[in-house]
Every structure is written in structure tokens, then in C-alpha cells.
Amino acid sequence: MFDFNKDSVLNVNTIKTTFNGKPLTLVDIYMYNGPVTMQYLPYGGIQSVFHYHLIINTKEGFIACDKVIYDGQELTSKEFILQNENLVNQVLPN
């Protein structure tokens, strides 16, 4: 499992973690440079879902992805966001 406190996101294409006790893989990760909330979250925190981008705080900056695999099901980030209310401010485990 990925450790948001230690591992580097600069050269990875996928990140494996969990959400609500189920496996979550973030796919096709890229650095995100758009708007975010001003609230501080620890590394691994879901900072925003602006325009259906899943935006996560890391030690190197914010990352986003447009596709996930959640509990074995491939979803766009929009589908994942719509299926899981209140994602903002959740912290993905290390």
C-alpha cells in the first residue's frame, strides 16, 4: 500500500490504498495545479473534487486522477465521486 507520508508520487502511474475498508487504486495520476480549498489536510487527504477531479494532498503537491478501481470495479473519477458522498476532507490510509 502507498504511504502518502513517505513515498514519492512523481514517477508513479497508480497508487494502491483503501477507502471505507475496500481496495482503491488511483489510475493515471498527474500533478494537479488548479483550485483547491484552503483547508489543511494531512498527506493522503482528499482536498477537493473540483470539476469531478479526485484531488489529493501529497508531500510533493496535489495530485489528481481521472480513473479509479474501487473494490474491483473500474470507474471514472466522476462516477466514483457521485457514488461516494462527502469525499472531501477524507484521508486515505497509508
N, CA, C and O atoms as a CHARMM CRD file, in Angstrom:
* protein
*
  376
    1    1 MET  N      0.84300  -1.17400   0.00000 PROA 1      0.00000
    2    1 MET  CA     0.00000   0.00000   0.00000 PROA 1      0.00000
    3    1 MET  C      0.89300   1.24300   0.00000 PROA 1      0.00000
    4    1 MET  O      1.95500   1.25400   0.62300 PROA 1      0.00000
    5    2 PHE  N      0.45800   2.27000  -0.69200 PROA 2      0.00000
    6    2 PHE  CA     1.20500   3.50400  -0.83300 PROA 2      0.00000
    7    2 PHE  C      1.22500   4.27300   0.49100 PROA 2      0.00000
    8    2 PHE  O      0.21300   4.33200   1.18900 PROA 2      0.00000
    9    3 ASP  N      2.36300   4.85600   0.83400 PROA 3      0.00000
   10    3 ASP  CA     2.48200   5.65900   2.04900 PROA 3      0.00000
   11    3 ASP  C      2.59300   7.12300   1.64200 PROA 3      0.00000
   12    3 ASP  O      3.65700   7.56500   1.20700 PROA 3      0.00000
   13    4 PHE  N      1.50800   7.87800   1.77900 PROA 4      0.00000
   14    4 PHE  CA     1.48400   9.28000   1.37500 PROA 4      0.00000
   15    4 PHE  C      2.46900  10.12800   2.16600 PROA 4      0.00000
   16    4 PHE  O      2.84500  11.20600   1.70700 PROA 4      0.00000
   17    5 ASN  N      2.89700   9.67700   3.34000 PROA 5      0.00000
   18    5 ASN  CA     3.85000  10.41600   4.15800 PROA 5      0.00000
   19    5 ASN  C      5.29400  10.20900   3.72600 PROA 5      0.00000
   20    5 ASN  O      6.15300  11.02800   4.05100 PROA 5      0.00000
   21    6 LYS  N      5.58500   9.11900   2.99100 PROA 6      0.00000
   22    6 LYS  CA     6.96600   8.78700   2.66300 PROA 6      0.00000
   23    6 LYS  C      7.21400   8.61900   1.17000 PROA 6      0.00000
   24    6 LYS  O      8.22600   9.09600   0.65500 PROA 6      0.00000
   25    7 ASP  N      6.30700   7.94800   0.47100 PROA 7      0.00000
   26    7 ASP  CA     6.54400   7.60000  -0.92700 PROA 7      0.00000
   27    7 ASP  C      6.38700   8.80900  -1.84300 PROA 7      0.00000
   28    7 ASP  O      5.59200   9.70900  -1.57200 PROA 7      0.00000
   29    8 SER  N      7.15900   8.81700  -2.93500 PROA 8      0.00000
   30    8 SER  CA     7.11300   9.89200  -3.91500 PROA 8      0.00000
   31    8 SER  C      6.04500   9.59900  -4.96500 PROA 8      0.00000
   32    8 SER  O      5.90000   8.46200  -5.41500 PROA 8      0.00000
   33    9 VAL  N      5.30600  10.62200  -5.34600 PROA 9      0.00000
   34    9 VAL  CA     4.26900  10.46300  -6.37000 PROA 9      0.00000
   35    9 VAL  C      4.75700  10.89100  -7.75300 PROA 9      0.00000
   36    9 VAL  O      4.02400  10.75500  -8.73200 PROA 9      0.00000
   37   10 LEU  N      5.97000  11.40000  -7.84500 PROA 10     0.00000
   38   10 LEU  CA     6.42300  11.99900  -9.09300 PROA 10     0.00000
   39   10 LEU  C      6.58800  10.99500 -10.23000 PROA 10     0.00000
   40   10 LEU  O      6.44100  11.37400 -11.39300 PROA 10     0.00000
   41   11 ASN  N      6.87900   9.76200  -9.94600 PROA 11     0.00000
   42   11 ASN  CA     7.12100   8.78800 -11.01100 PROA 11     0.00000
   43   11 ASN  C      6.22400   7.56800 -10.92500 PROA 11     0.00000
   44   11 ASN  O      6.60700   6.48700 -11.37200 PROA 11     0.00000
   45   12 VAL  N      5.04300   7.72200 -10.36000 PROA 12     0.00000
   46   12 VAL  CA     4.12900   6.59000 -10.28600 PROA 12     0.00000
   47   12 VAL  C      2.93000   6.84600 -11.19100 PROA 12     0.00000
   48   12 VAL  O      2.53400   7.98900 -11.42100 PROA 12     0.00000
   49   13 ASN  N      2.36300   5.75600 -11.69700 PROA 13     0.00000
   50   13 ASN  CA     1.19100   5.83900 -12.55400 PROA 13     0.00000
   51   13 ASN  C     -0.06500   5.39700 -11.81400 PROA 13     0.00000
   52   13 ASN  O     -1.17700   5.78400 -12.17400 PROA 13     0.00000
   53   14 THR  N      0.12000   4.58300 -10.78000 PROA 14     0.00000
   54   14 THR  CA    -1.00100   4.11800  -9.96400 PROA 14     0.00000
   55   14 THR  C     -0.61800   4.17200  -8.49000 PROA 14     0.00000
   56   14 THR  O      0.55400   4.04600  -8.13600 PROA 14     0.00000
   57   15 ILE  N     -1.60800   4.35900  -7.65000 PROA 15     0.00000
   58   15 ILE  CA    -1.42700   4.32800  -6.20000 PROA 15     0.00000
   59   15 ILE  C     -2.47800   3.39300  -5.62800 PROA 15     0.00000
   60   15 ILE  O     -3.66900   3.54200  -5.90200 PROA 15     0.00000
   61   16 LYS  N     -2.03200   2.42900  -4.83300 PROA 16     0.00000
   62   16 LYS  CA    -2.94900   1.49500  -4.18400 PROA 16     0.00000
   63   16 LYS  C     -3.14300   1.89700  -2.72600 PROA 16     0.00000
   64   16 LYS  O     -2.17800   2.10400  -1.99000 PROA 16     0.00000
   65   17 THR  N     -4.40500   2.00200  -2.32500 PROA 17     0.00000
   66   17 THR  CA    -4.77000   2.35300  -0.96600 PROA 17     0.00000
   67   17 THR  C     -6.11200   1.68400  -0.67000 PROA 17     0.00000
   68   17 THR  O     -6.49300   0.73300  -1.35400 PROA 17     0.00000
   69   18 THR  N     -6.81700   2.16400   0.32500 PROA 18     0.00000
   70   18 THR  CA    -8.16600   1.67500   0.60600 PROA 18     0.00000
   71   18 THR  C     -9.08500   2.85900   0.86600 PROA 18     0.00000
   72   18 THR  O     -8.63000   3.95600   1.19000 PROA 18     0.00000
   73   19 PHE  N    -10.37200   2.62300   0.72200 PROA 19     0.00000
   74   19 PHE  CA   -11.38200   3.61000   1.07500 PROA 19     0.00000
   75   19 PHE  C    -12.56800   2.83900   1.64600 PROA 19     0.00000
   76   19 PHE  O    -13.08300   1.91900   1.01000 PROA 19     0.00000
   77   20 ASN  N    -12.99500   3.21700   2.84400 PROA 20     0.00000
   78   20 ASN  CA   -14.06900   2.50800   3.55000 PROA 20     0.00000
   79   20 ASN  C    -13.80000   1.00300   3.64700 PROA 20     0.00000
   80   20 ASN  O    -14.71900   0.19000   3.54400 PROA 20     0.00000
   81   21 GLY  N    -12.53400   0.64600   3.84700 PROA 21     0.00000
   82   21 GLY  CA   -12.15400  -0.75100   4.03100 PROA 21     0.00000
   83   21 GLY  C    -12.09000  -1.57500   2.76500 PROA 21     0.00000
   84   21 GLY  O    -11.88200  -2.78600   2.83500 PROA 21     0.00000
   85   22 LYS  N    -12.26400  -0.95300   1.60300 PROA 22     0.00000
   86   22 LYS  CA   -12.22000  -1.66600   0.32600 PROA 22     0.00000
   87   22 LYS  C    -11.03400  -1.15900  -0.49800 PROA 22     0.00000
   88   22 LYS  O    -10.65400   0.00600  -0.38400 PROA 22     0.00000
   89   23 PRO  N    -10.44800  -2.03300  -1.33100 PROA 23     0.00000
   90   23 PRO  CA    -9.29100  -1.61900  -2.12600 PROA 23     0.00000
   91   23 PRO  C     -9.64000  -0.49400  -3.09900 PROA 23     0.00000
   92   23 PRO  O    -10.67600  -0.51500  -3.76200 PROA 23     0.00000
   93   24 LEU  N     -8.73500   0.49100  -3.16000 PROA 24     0.00000
   94   24 LEU  CA    -8.87800   1.62200  -4.07200 PROA 24     0.00000
   95   24 LEU  C     -7.54500   1.82900  -4.77700 PROA 24     0.00000
   96   24 LEU  O     -6.51000   1.98200  -4.13000 PROA 24     0.00000
   97   25 THR  N     -7.57600   1.83200  -6.10500 PROA 25     0.00000
   98   25 THR  CA    -6.38900   2.12800  -6.90500 PROA 25     0.00000
   99   25 THR  C     -6.66000   3.39300  -7.70200 PROA 25     0.00000
  100   25 THR  O     -7.62900   3.47200  -8.45700 PROA 25     0.00000
  101   26 LEU  N     -5.79700   4.37700  -7.52500 PROA 26     0.00000
  102   26 LEU  CA    -5.85900   5.60300  -8.31600 PROA 26     0.00000
  103   26 LEU  C     -5.05200   5.36100  -9.58200 PROA 26     0.00000
  104   26 LEU  O     -3.89800   4.94000  -9.50500 PROA 26     0.00000
  105   27 VAL  N     -5.63800   5.61900 -10.74100 PROA 27     0.00000
  106   27 VAL  CA    -5.02400   5.26000 -12.02100 PROA 27     0.00000
  107   27 VAL  C     -4.73100   6.52100 -12.83200 PROA 27     0.00000
  108   27 VAL  O     -5.49700   7.48400 -12.79700 PROA 27     0.00000
  109   28 ASP  N     -3.60600   6.50500 -13.56600 PROA 28     0.00000
  110   28 ASP  CA    -3.19700   7.62000 -14.42700 PROA 28     0.00000
  111   28 ASP  C     -3.08900   8.91900 -13.63800 PROA 28     0.00000
  112   28 ASP  O     -3.76900   9.90100 -13.93600 PROA 28     0.00000
  113   29 ILE  N     -2.23600   8.90900 -12.64200 PROA 29     0.00000
  114   29 ILE  CA    -2.04200  10.03700 -11.73600 PROA 29     0.00000
  115   29 ILE  C     -1.25400  11.15100 -12.42300 PROA 29     0.00000
  116   29 ILE  O     -0.33500  10.89700 -13.20200 PROA 29     0.00000
  117   30 TYR  N     -1.63500  12.38700 -12.11500 PROA 30     0.00000
  118   30 TYR  CA    -0.90700  13.53600 -12.63600 PROA 30     0.00000
  119   30 TYR  C     -0.89200  14.63300 -11.57300 PROA 30     0.00000
  120   30 TYR  O     -1.74400  14.66100 -10.68500 PROA 30     0.00000
  121   31 MET  N      0.07400  15.52300 -11.67200 PROA 31     0.00000
  122   31 MET  CA     0.16000  16.65100 -10.75400 PROA 31     0.00000
  123   31 MET  C     -0.97900  17.61300 -11.07000 PROA 31     0.00000
  124   31 MET  O     -1.27100  17.88500 -12.23400 PROA 31     0.00000
  125   32 TYR  N     -1.60900  18.11600 -10.03500 PROA 32     0.00000
  126   32 TYR  CA    -2.76000  18.99600 -10.19600 PROA 32     0.00000
  127   32 TYR  C     -2.37500  20.41100  -9.78100 PROA 32     0.00000
  128   32 TYR  O     -1.82700  20.62100  -8.69900 PROA 32     0.00000
  129   33 ASN  N     -2.66400  21.37900 -10.64500 PROA 33     0.00000
  130   33 ASN  CA    -2.30600  22.77100 -10.37000 PROA 33     0.00000
  131   33 ASN  C     -3.50800  23.70000 -10.43100 PROA 33     0.00000
  132   33 ASN  O     -3.35000  24.88900 -10.70900 PROA 33     0.00000
  133   34 GLY  N     -4.68700  23.19200 -10.18200 PROA 34     0.00000
  134   34 GLY  CA    -5.89100  24.01600 -10.24500 PROA 34     0.00000
  135   34 GLY  C     -6.33800  24.46100  -8.86700 PROA 34     0.00000
  136   34 GLY  O     -5.58200  24.36000  -7.90100 PROA 34     0.00000
  137   35 PRO  N     -7.56600  24.95400  -8.77200 PROA 35     0.00000
  138   35 PRO  CA    -8.08700  25.44800  -7.49200 PROA 35     0.00000
  139   35 PRO  C     -8.30700  24.32600  -6.47500 PROA 35     0.00000
  140   35 PRO  O     -8.70000  23.21400  -6.82600 PROA 35     0.00000
  141   36 VAL  N     -8.04700  24.64400  -5.22300 PROA 36     0.00000
  142   36 VAL  CA    -8.30100  23.72700  -4.10600 PROA 36     0.00000
  143   36 VAL  C     -8.84500  24.54000  -2.94000 PROA 36     0.00000
  144   36 VAL  O     -8.78600  25.77000  -2.94700 PROA 36     0.00000
  145   37 THR  N     -9.36800  23.85300  -1.95500 PROA 37     0.00000
  146   37 THR  CA    -9.82500  24.54300  -0.75400 PROA 37     0.00000
  147   37 THR  C     -8.61500  24.98400   0.05000 PROA 37     0.00000
  148   37 THR  O     -7.51600  24.46600  -0.14900 PROA 37     0.00000
  149   38 MET  N     -8.80100  25.91900   0.93900 PROA 38     0.00000
  150   38 MET  CA    -7.70300  26.43100   1.75200 PROA 38     0.00000
  151   38 MET  C     -7.50300  25.63400   3.04000 PROA 38     0.00000
  152   38 MET  O     -6.58300  25.91700   3.80800 PROA 38     0.00000
  153   39 GLN  N     -8.34300  24.66000   3.27500 PROA 39     0.00000
  154   39 GLN  CA    -8.23500  23.87400   4.49300 PROA 39     0.00000
  155   39 GLN  C     -7.01400  22.96200   4.44200 PROA 39     0.00000
  156   39 GLN  O     -6.73500  22.34300   3.41500 PROA 39     0.00000
  157   40 TYR  N     -6.28500  22.88300   5.56000 PROA 40     0.00000
  158   40 TYR  CA    -5.12300  21.99400   5.62100 PROA 40     0.00000
  159   40 TYR  C     -5.58700  20.57100   5.88000 PROA 40     0.00000
  160   40 TYR  O     -6.39700  20.32800   6.77500 PROA 40     0.00000
  161   41 LEU  N     -5.07700  19.63800   5.09900 PROA 41     0.00000
  162   41 LEU  CA    -5.30900  18.21200   5.31900 PROA 41     0.00000
  163   41 LEU  C     -3.96800  17.49800   5.34100 PROA 41     0.00000
  164   41 LEU  O     -3.03500  17.93100   4.66600 PROA 41     0.00000
  165   42 PRO  N     -3.85000  16.41800   6.10000 PROA 42     0.00000
  166   42 PRO  CA    -2.60600  15.64700   6.07200 PROA 42     0.00000
  167   42 PRO  C     -2.41700  15.00000   4.70600 PROA 42     0.00000
  168   42 PRO  O     -3.34400  14.93600   3.89900 PROA 42     0.00000
  169   43 TYR  N     -1.19700  14.52200   4.46100 PROA 43     0.00000
  170   43 TYR  CA    -0.91800  13.81900   3.21300 PROA 43     0.00000
  171   43 TYR  C     -1.88000  12.64000   3.08400 PROA 43     0.00000
  172   43 TYR  O     -2.12900  11.91300   4.04500 PROA 43     0.00000
  173   44 GLY  N     -2.40800  12.47200   1.88700 PROA 44     0.00000
  174   44 GLY  CA    -3.41200  11.43700   1.64600 PROA 44     0.00000
  175   44 GLY  C     -4.82800  11.96800   1.78100 PROA 44     0.00000
  176   44 GLY  O     -5.79300  11.24400   1.53600 PROA 44     0.00000
  177   45 GLY  N     -4.95400  13.23000   2.17100 PROA 45     0.00000
  178   45 GLY  CA    -6.27700  13.83100   2.33600 PROA 45     0.00000
  179   45 GLY  C     -6.89300  14.22800   1.00300 PROA 45     0.00000
  180   45 GLY  O     -6.21400  14.78900   0.14300 PROA 45     0.00000
  181   46 ILE  N     -8.16800  13.93900   0.83200 PROA 46     0.00000
  182   46 ILE  CA    -8.87800  14.35000  -0.37400 PROA 46     0.00000
  183   46 ILE  C     -9.23700  15.82600  -0.20100 PROA 46     0.00000
  184   46 ILE  O    -10.15200  16.17500   0.54500 PROA 46     0.00000
  185   47 GLN  N     -8.50700  16.67300  -0.89600 PROA 47     0.00000
  186   47 GLN  CA    -8.61100  18.11700  -0.74000 PROA 47     0.00000
  187   47 GLN  C     -9.82900  18.68800  -1.45900 PROA 47     0.00000
  188   47 GLN  O    -10.45000  19.64000  -0.98600 PROA 47     0.00000
  189   48 SER  N    -10.16600  18.09800  -2.60900 PROA 48     0.00000
  190   48 SER  CA   -11.24400  18.65400  -3.41000 PROA 48     0.00000
  191   48 SER  C    -11.73700  17.62600  -4.42300 PROA 48     0.00000
  192   48 SER  O    -11.04900  16.65300  -4.73000 PROA 48     0.00000
  193   49 VAL  N    -12.92800  17.86100  -4.92700 PROA 49     0.00000
  194   49 VAL  CA   -13.45800  17.08200  -6.04800 PROA 49     0.00000
  195   49 VAL  C    -13.90000  18.06000  -7.14800 PROA 49     0.00000
  196   49 VAL  O    -14.88600  17.82500  -7.84700 PROA 49     0.00000
  197   50 PHE  N    -13.16000  19.14100  -7.28200 PROA 50     0.00000
  198   50 PHE  CA   -13.45800  20.21400  -8.22300 PROA 50     0.00000
  199   50 PHE  C    -13.58100  19.67300  -9.64800 PROA 50     0.00000
  200   50 PHE  O    -12.67900  18.99500 -10.13800 PROA 50     0.00000
  201   51 HSD  N    -14.68400  19.97200 -10.29800 PROA 51     0.00000
  202   51 HSD  CA   -14.96600  19.50100 -11.66300 PROA 51     0.00000
  203   51 HSD  C    -14.76600  17.99600 -11.81200 PROA 51     0.00000
  204   51 HSD  O    -14.31200  17.51500 -12.85000 PROA 51     0.00000
  205   52 TYR  N    -15.11000  17.26800 -10.76200 PROA 52     0.00000
  206   52 TYR  CA   -15.03700  15.80300 -10.73100 PROA 52     0.00000
  207   52 TYR  C    -13.61900  15.25500 -10.86400 PROA 52     0.00000
  208   52 TYR  O    -13.42000  14.13400 -11.33200 PROA 52     0.00000
  209   53 HSD  N    -12.63900  16.05100 -10.45100 PROA 53     0.00000
  210   53 HSD  CA   -11.27500  15.54400 -10.31100 PROA 53     0.00000
  211   53 HSD  C    -11.11100  15.12500  -8.85600 PROA 53     0.00000
  212   53 HSD  O    -11.47700  15.88100  -7.95600 PROA 53     0.00000
  213   54 LEU  N    -10.58000  13.96100  -8.61400 PROA 54     0.00000
  214   54 LEU  CA   -10.27300  13.49900  -7.26600 PROA 54     0.00000
  215   54 LEU  C     -8.90000  14.06000  -6.91900 PROA 54     0.00000
  216   54 LEU  O     -7.89100  13.55500  -7.41200 PROA 54     0.00000
  217   55 ILE  N     -8.83800  15.10100  -6.07400 PROA 55     0.00000
  218   55 ILE  CA    -7.61700  15.84900  -5.81700 PROA 55     0.00000
  219   55 ILE  C     -7.12300  15.52100  -4.40800 PROA 55     0.00000
  220   55 ILE  O     -7.84500  15.69400  -3.42600 PROA 55     0.00000
  221   56 ILE  N     -5.87400  15.04300  -4.32700 PROA 56     0.00000
  222   56 ILE  CA    -5.32100  14.52100  -3.07500 PROA 56     0.00000
  223   56 ILE  C     -4.03200  15.25400  -2.72900 PROA 56     0.00000
  224   56 ILE  O     -3.19400  15.51400  -3.59300 PROA 56     0.00000
  225   57 ASN  N     -3.89200  15.58400  -1.44000 PROA 57     0.00000
  226   57 ASN  CA    -2.70900  16.26500  -0.93200 PROA 57     0.00000
  227   57 ASN  C     -1.56700  15.25900  -0.74500 PROA 57     0.00000
  228   57 ASN  O     -1.75500  14.20500  -0.13700 PROA 57     0.00000
  229   58 THR  N     -0.38400  15.59300  -1.27300 PROA 58     0.00000
  230   58 THR  CA     0.81300  14.78300  -1.06300 PROA 58     0.00000
  231   58 THR  C      1.95700  15.71800  -0.68600 PROA 58     0.00000
  232   58 THR  O      1.83100  16.93800  -0.79100 PROA 58     0.00000
  233   59 LYS  N      3.07500  15.14100  -0.24600 PROA 59     0.00000
  234   59 LYS  CA     4.19600  15.99200   0.16400 PROA 59     0.00000
  235   59 LYS  C      4.80900  16.74700  -1.00800 PROA 59     0.00000
  236   59 LYS  O      5.50600  17.73900  -0.79500 PROA 59     0.00000
  237   60 GLU  N      4.56700  16.30500  -2.24500 PROA 60     0.00000
  238   60 GLU  CA     5.10700  16.98900  -3.42100 PROA 60     0.00000
  239   60 GLU  C      4.10700  17.93500  -4.07200 PROA 60     0.00000
  240   60 GLU  O      4.41000  18.56700  -5.08400 PROA 60     0.00000
  241   61 GLY  N      2.93700  18.02900  -3.50000 PROA 61     0.00000
  242   61 GLY  CA     1.89700  18.87700  -4.07100 PROA 61     0.00000
  243   61 GLY  C      0.62300  18.07400  -4.25300 PROA 61     0.00000
  244   61 GLY  O      0.48600  16.96700  -3.73300 PROA 61     0.00000
  245   62 PHE  N     -0.28900  18.64000  -4.98700 PROA 62     0.00000
  246   62 PHE  CA    -1.57100  17.97500  -5.19200 PROA 62     0.00000
  247   62 PHE  C     -1.51900  17.08700  -6.42300 PROA 62     0.00000
  248   62 PHE  O     -0.94100  17.44700  -7.44900 PROA 62     0.00000
  249   63 ILE  N     -2.13600  15.91700  -6.29700 PROA 63     0.00000
  250   63 ILE  CA    -2.25700  15.01500  -7.43200 PROA 63     0.00000
  251   63 ILE  C     -3.73500  14.83000  -7.73400 PROA 63     0.00000
  252   63 ILE  O     -4.59700  15.10000  -6.89700 PROA 63     0.00000
  253   64 ALA  N     -4.00800  14.36700  -8.93900 PROA 64     0.00000
  254   64 ALA  CA    -5.36900  14.05000  -9.33900 PROA 64     0.00000
  255   64 ALA  C     -5.32700  12.82300 -10.22700 PROA 64     0.00000
  256   64 ALA  O     -4.27200  12.43100 -10.72600 PROA 64     0.00000
  257   65 CYS  N     -6.47800  12.23300 -10.41200 PROA 65     0.00000
  258   65 CYS  CA    -6.61600  11.13500 -11.35900 PROA 65     0.00000
  259   65 CYS  C     -8.01600  11.21500 -11.94200 PROA 65     0.00000
  260   65 CYS  O     -8.92700  11.77100 -11.32800 PROA 65     0.00000
  261   66 ASP  N     -8.17400  10.66100 -13.11700 PROA 66     0.00000
  262   66 ASP  CA    -9.47700  10.67700 -13.77000 PROA 66     0.00000
  263   66 ASP  C    -10.12300   9.30300 -13.80300 PROA 66     0.00000
  264   66 ASP  O    -11.22700   9.13900 -14.32400 PROA 66     0.00000
  265   67 LYS  N     -9.42200   8.30200 -13.23700 PROA 67     0.00000
  266   67 LYS  CA    -9.94700   6.94100 -13.22000 PROA 67     0.00000
  267   67 LYS  C     -9.50300   6.26100 -11.93100 PROA 67     0.00000
  268   67 LYS  O     -8.40100   6.51200 -11.44300 PROA 67     0.00000
  269   68 VAL  N    -10.35600   5.40100 -11.37700 PROA 68     0.00000
  270   68 VAL  CA   -10.02600   4.60600 -10.19800 PROA 68     0.00000
  271   68 VAL  C    -10.51800   3.17500 -10.40500 PROA 68     0.00000
  272   68 VAL  O    -11.36800   2.90500 -11.25300 PROA 68     0.00000
  273   69 ILE  N     -9.96600   2.28300  -9.61600 PROA 69     0.00000
  274   69 ILE  CA   -10.51400   0.92900  -9.48900 PROA 69     0.00000
  275   69 ILE  C    -10.88500   0.78500  -8.02500 PROA 69     0.00000
  276   69 ILE  O    -10.02000   0.78000  -7.14900 PROA 69     0.00000
  277   70 TYR  N    -12.16600   0.67000  -7.77300 PROA 70     0.00000
  278   70 TYR  CA   -12.66000   0.60500  -6.39900 PROA 70     0.00000
  279   70 TYR  C    -13.39300  -0.70200  -6.17800 PROA 70     0.00000
  280   70 TYR  O    -14.40000  -0.98600  -6.82700 PROA 70     0.00000
  281   71 ASP  N    -12.87200  -1.49500  -5.25100 PROA 71     0.00000
  282   71 ASP  CA   -13.45400  -2.79400  -4.91800 PROA 71     0.00000
  283   71 ASP  C    -13.63000  -3.64200  -6.17700 PROA 71     0.00000
  284   71 ASP  O    -14.64100  -4.32400  -6.34200 PROA 71     0.00000
  285   72 GLY  N    -12.62000  -3.58900  -7.07300 PROA 72     0.00000
  286   72 GLY  CA   -12.61900  -4.40200  -8.28100 PROA 72     0.00000
  287   72 GLY  C    -13.37500  -3.81500  -9.45600 PROA 72     0.00000
  288   72 GLY  O    -13.38300  -4.41400 -10.53100 PROA 72     0.00000
  289   73 GLN  N    -14.00800  -2.66700  -9.29000 PROA 73     0.00000
  290   73 GLN  CA   -14.78400  -2.04700 -10.35300 PROA 73     0.00000
  291   73 GLN  C    -14.06400  -0.81400 -10.89300 PROA 73     0.00000
  292   73 GLN  O    -13.70700   0.08400 -10.13000 PROA 73     0.00000
  293   74 GLU  N    -13.85200  -0.77000 -12.20500 PROA 74     0.00000
  294   74 GLU  CA   -13.21300   0.37800 -12.82600 PROA 74     0.00000
  295   74 GLU  C    -14.24100   1.48800 -13.01500 PROA 74     0.00000
  296   74 GLU  O    -15.31100   1.27300 -13.58500 PROA 74     0.00000
  297   75 LEU  N    -13.89600   2.68000 -12.52700 PROA 75     0.00000
  298   75 LEU  CA   -14.80000   3.82500 -12.57800 PROA 75     0.00000
  299   75 LEU  C    -14.04700   5.06300 -13.01800 PROA 75     0.00000
  300   75 LEU  O    -12.84100   5.16600 -12.79300 PROA 75     0.00000
  301   76 THR  N    -14.73600   6.00200 -13.63700 PROA 76     0.00000
  302   76 THR  CA   -14.14500   7.32200 -13.83000 PROA 76     0.00000
  303   76 THR  C    -14.14400   7.99700 -12.46400 PROA 76     0.00000
  304   76 THR  O    -14.87100   7.58300 -11.56200 PROA 76     0.00000
  305   77 SER  N    -13.33300   9.03200 -12.31400 PROA 77     0.00000
  306   77 SER  CA   -13.35600   9.73200 -11.02500 PROA 77     0.00000
  307   77 SER  C    -14.73100  10.35100 -10.78800 PROA 77     0.00000
  308   77 SER  O    -15.17800  10.42500  -9.64400 PROA 77     0.00000
  309   78 LYS  N    -15.40500  10.79200 -11.83600 PROA 78     0.00000
  310   78 LYS  CA   -16.74800  11.35400 -11.68600 PROA 78     0.00000
  311   78 LYS  C    -17.70900  10.30200 -11.13500 PROA 78     0.00000
  312   78 LYS  O    -18.48000  10.59200 -10.22000 PROA 78     0.00000
  313   79 GLU  N    -17.67300   9.09500 -11.67600 PROA 79     0.00000
  314   79 GLU  CA   -18.54400   8.02500 -11.18100 PROA 79     0.00000
  315   79 GLU  C    -18.24400   7.70200  -9.72100 PROA 79     0.00000
  316   79 GLU  O    -19.15800   7.51200  -8.91800 PROA 79     0.00000
  317   80 PHE  N    -16.94400   7.64200  -9.38100 PROA 80     0.00000
  318   80 PHE  CA   -16.54800   7.35800  -8.00100 PROA 80     0.00000
  319   80 PHE  C    -17.03800   8.46200  -7.06300 PROA 80     0.00000
  320   80 PHE  O    -17.55600   8.17400  -5.98300 PROA 80     0.00000
  321   81 ILE  N    -16.87900   9.70300  -7.46600 PROA 81     0.00000
  322   81 ILE  CA   -17.31000  10.84000  -6.64800 PROA 81     0.00000
  323   81 ILE  C    -18.82300  10.82400  -6.46300 PROA 81     0.00000
  324   81 ILE  O    -19.30700  11.05400  -5.35500 PROA 81     0.00000
  325   82 LEU  N    -19.56900  10.56100  -7.51500 PROA 82     0.00000
  326   82 LEU  CA   -21.02300  10.53800  -7.41600 PROA 82     0.00000
  327   82 LEU  C    -21.53200   9.38800  -6.54400 PROA 82     0.00000
  328   82 LEU  O    -22.57100   9.51200  -5.89600 PROA 82     0.00000
  329   83 GLN  N    -20.80200   8.27100  -6.52800 PROA 83     0.00000
  330   83 GLN  CA   -21.20400   7.11100  -5.72200 PROA 83     0.00000
  331   83 GLN  C    -20.82700   7.24500  -4.24900 PROA 83     0.00000
  332   83 GLN  O    -21.37400   6.53800  -3.40300 PROA 83     0.00000
  333   84 ASN  N    -19.90300   8.14200  -3.94000 PROA 84     0.00000
  334   84 ASN  CA   -19.39300   8.27600  -2.57500 PROA 84     0.00000
  335   84 ASN  C    -19.48900   9.72500  -2.12600 PROA 84     0.00000
  336   84 ASN  O    -18.60300  10.53100  -2.40900 PROA 84     0.00000
  337   85 GLU  N    -20.55200  10.04800  -1.43600 PROA 85     0.00000
  338   85 GLU  CA   -20.75100  11.41700  -0.95900 PROA 85     0.00000
  339   85 GLU  C    -19.73300  11.76700   0.12800 PROA 85     0.00000
  340   85 GLU  O    -19.18100  10.88900   0.79000 PROA 85     0.00000
  341   86 ASN  N    -19.50700  13.03100   0.29100 PROA 86     0.00000
  342   86 ASN  CA   -18.64500  13.55600   1.36000 PROA 86     0.00000
  343   86 ASN  C    -17.20700  13.05700   1.28200 PROA 86     0.00000
  344   86 ASN  O    -16.61500  12.72800   2.31000 PROA 86     0.00000
  345   87 LEU  N    -16.64100  12.99600   0.09000 PROA 87     0.00000
  346   87 LEU  CA   -15.24300  12.58600  -0.05500 PROA 87     0.00000
  347   87 LEU  C    -14.26300  13.64600   0.43200 PROA 87     0.00000
  348   87 LEU  O    -13.20300  13.31800   0.96600 PROA 87     0.00000
  349   88 VAL  N    -14.61600  14.91500   0.24900 PROA 88     0.00000
  350   88 VAL  CA   -13.71300  15.99800   0.63700 PROA 88     0.00000
  351   88 VAL  C    -13.45800  15.91700   2.14000 PROA 88     0.00000
  352   88 VAL  O    -14.37600  15.71300   2.93500 PROA 88     0.00000
  353   89 ASN  N    -12.20200  16.07900   2.50400 PROA 89     0.00000
  354   89 ASN  CA   -11.69700  16.02000   3.87600 PROA 89     0.00000
  355   89 ASN  C    -11.50100  14.59600   4.39200 PROA 89     0.00000
  356   89 ASN  O    -11.05100  14.42100   5.52500 PROA 89     0.00000
  357   90 GLN  N    -11.82100  13.58400   3.60400 PROA 90     0.00000
  358   90 GLN  CA   -11.49200  12.20700   3.98600 PROA 90     0.00000
  359   90 GLN  C     -9.98800  12.01500   3.78800 PROA 90     0.00000
  360   90 GLN  O     -9.39600  12.62000   2.89500 PROA 90     0.00000
  361   91 VAL  N     -9.37800  11.18300   4.61000 PROA 91     0.00000
  362   91 VAL  CA    -7.94600  10.90500   4.48600 PROA 91     0.00000
  363   91 VAL  C     -7.78000   9.44300   4.13500 PROA 91     0.00000
  364   91 VAL  O     -8.23700   8.55500   4.85500 PROA 91     0.00000
  365   92 LEU  N     -7.10300   9.20400   2.99200 PROA 92     0.00000
  366   92 LEU  CA    -6.84600   7.83300   2.56400 PROA 92     0.00000
  367   92 LEU  C     -5.72400   7.25300   3.42600 PROA 92     0.00000
  368   92 LEU  O     -4.72300   7.92500   3.67500 PROA 92     0.00000
  369   93 PRO  N     -5.88700   6.01100   3.88200 PROA 93     0.00000
  370   93 PRO  CA    -4.87800   5.44300   4.78600 PROA 93     0.00000
  371   93 PRO  C     -3.56200   5.15400   4.07900 PROA 93     0.00000
  372   93 PRO  O     -3.53100   4.88000   2.87900 PROA 93     0.00000
  373   94 ASN  N     -2.47700   5.22000   4.84400 PROA 94     0.00000
  374   94 ASN  CA    -1.14500   4.88100   4.32900 PROA 94     0.00000
  375   94 ASN  C     -0.92400   3.39100   4.41200 PROA 94     0.00000
  376   94 ASN  O      0.13800   2.90200   4.02700 PROA 94     0.00000
